Amino acid sequence: MTGRMREGFHVRTAGEGDLLALLGLYRQLIPDDPELSLDAARDIFRRLGTYPGSAIFLGSVGDVLAATCTLVVIPNLTRGGASYGLIENVVTDAAHRGRGFGRAMLAEAAGAAWRSGCYKVMLLTGAKDPATLNFYERAGFRQDKTGFQMRRIPPRKA
């Protein structure tokens, strides 16, 4: 769907010029997150670009950033060398929720993963809210594995 419109919703990959708006949208995901300088964001964005197939996807309505998610394509030495994708930082602006934009973002990221040769796409959520879990299931994800994590930074408050 990159570059196409859906009900006035346009999906594309992010560029460095999008970082200020993107950081603002991330504030809705994690309001208490430490502020990231624009210079630091540029450095991180450039590092993400060194992973082939990885991207930050943006969904806009007109000139307003409405949704985003990040896909990281990870090289792999199993599954015949097929990479796998990890989706993170899924957020839709509160004013644009319930319109299918989040699902469109996930579909775009998954499609990019398939085009990059990934054999699977994973995402994790700390959400316990059934509506959030149903959102991911309606987007095609299945909760059929057990996930574990170690954290250096405490999880965000739900």
C-alpha positions in Angstrom: 0.0 0.0 0.0 3.0 2.3 0.1 2.3 5.4 -2.0 -1.4 4.5 -2.4 -4.5 6.1 -0.8 -7.1 4.4 1.4 -10.0 6.6 2.6 -7.6 9.6 2.4 -4.9 7.5 4.2 -1.5 7.5 2.6 1.2 5.0 3.6 4.9 5.5 2.9 8.3 4.9 4.4 9.8 7.6 6.7 12.6 9.9 5.8 14.8 12.0 8.1 12.5 15.0 7.5 9.7 13.1 9.2 11.5 12.6 12.5 10.0 15.6 14.4 6.4 14.5 13.7 7.3 10.9 14.4 8.8 11.7 17.8 5.6 13.6 18.6 3.5 10.6 17.7 5.7 8.3 19.8 4.8 10.5 22.8 1.3 9.0 22.6 2.8 5.5 22.8 5.1 6.2 25.8 4.3 9.6 27.3 7.0 9.3 30.0 9.8 8.3 27.7 12.9 10.4 28.0 13.0 13.1 25.3 15.2 12.2 22.3 17.0 15.0 20.6 16.6 15.4 16.9 20.3 14.8 16.3 20.1 11.5 18.3 17.0 10.5 16.4 18.8 11.2 13.1 21.7 9.0 14.1 19.4 6.1 15.2 17.3 6.5 12.0 20.5 6.2 9.9 21.6 3.1 11.8 18.2 1.5 11.1 18.8 2.1 7.4 21.8 -0.1 7.5 19.5 -3.2 8.0 18.3 -4.1 4.5 14.5 -4.3 4.3 14.0 -2.5 7.6 11.9 0.7 7.7 9.7 3.0 9.6 6.3 3.1 8.0 4.1 6.2 8.2 0.4 6.6 7.6 -0.9 10.1 7.0 -4.3 11.7 6.4 -3.5 14.8 4.4 -0.4 16.3 6.0 -1.2 14.9 9.4 0.8 11.9 10.7 -1.9 9.4 11.8 -0.1 6.1 12.4 3.3 4.4 12.3 5.1 1.1 12.9 8.7 0.0 12.5 9.9 -3.2 10.8 13.4 -4.6 11.5 14.5 -7.4 9.2 16.9 -9.6 11.0 19.4 -11.9 9.2 19.2 -15.5 10.2 21.3 -18.7 9.8 18.4 -21.1 10.2 15.4 -21.6 7.9 17.7 -21.8 4.9 19.0 -18.4 5.7 15.6 -16.7 5.5 15.4 -13.6 7.6 12.6 -12.8 10.0 10.9 -9.5 10.8 10.2 -7.8 14.1 7.5 -5.1 14.3 7.8 -2.5 17.0 6.4 0.9 17.9 2.9 0.4 16.6 0.9 3.6 17.3 -2.1 5.3 15.8 -2.9 8.9 16.8 -5.8 9.0 19.3 -7.8 11.1 16.9 -7.5 8.6 14.1 -8.1 5.3 15.9 -10.9 2.8 15.0 -10.6 3.6 11.2 -8.4 0.6 10.2 -5.2 2.7 9.9 -3.3 0.6 12.4 -4.2 -2.6 10.5 -3.1 -1.0 7.3 0.3 -0.1 8.8 0.8 -3.7 10.0 -0.2 -5.1 6.6 2.3 -2.8 4.9 5.1 -3.8 7.3 4.2 -7.6 6.9 4.2 -7.2 3.1 7.6 -5.5 3.2 8.9 -8.4 5.3 7.6 -11.0 2.8 9.2 -9.0 0.0 12.5 -9.1 1.9 12.3 -12.9 2.1 11.3 -13.1 5.8 9.8 -16.5 6.8 7.9 -14.9 9.7 7.0 -11.6 11.3 6.8 -11.2 15.1 5.6 -8.5 17.4 5.3 -8.3 21.2 2.9 -6.3 23.2 2.7 -5.7 26.9 -1.0 -4.9 26.5 -3.4 -7.0 28.5 -6.5 -5.2 27.2 -8.6 -7.7 25.1 -9.4 -4.9 22.6 -5.7 -4.5 21.9 -5.1 -8.2 21.6 -8.1 -8.6 19.3 -6.7 -5.8 17.1 -3.5 -7.8 16.5 -5.4 -11.0 15.9 -7.7 -9.2 13.4 -4.5 -7.9 11.7 -3.5 -11.6 11.1 -1.1 -12.2 14.1 -1.6 -15.3 16.2 -0.8 -15.6 19.9 0.5 -19.2 19.6 4.0 -18.9 21.1 5.4 -18.0 24.5 7.5 -14.9 24.6 10.1 -14.0 27.1 12.2 -10.9 27.6 14.9 -9.4 29.7 14.8 -5.6 30.2 17.4 -3.1 31.1 14.8 -0.4 31.3 11.5 -1.0 33.2 8.4 -1.6 31.0 6.1 1.3 30.4 3.0 1.5 32.6 -0.1 0.1 31.0 
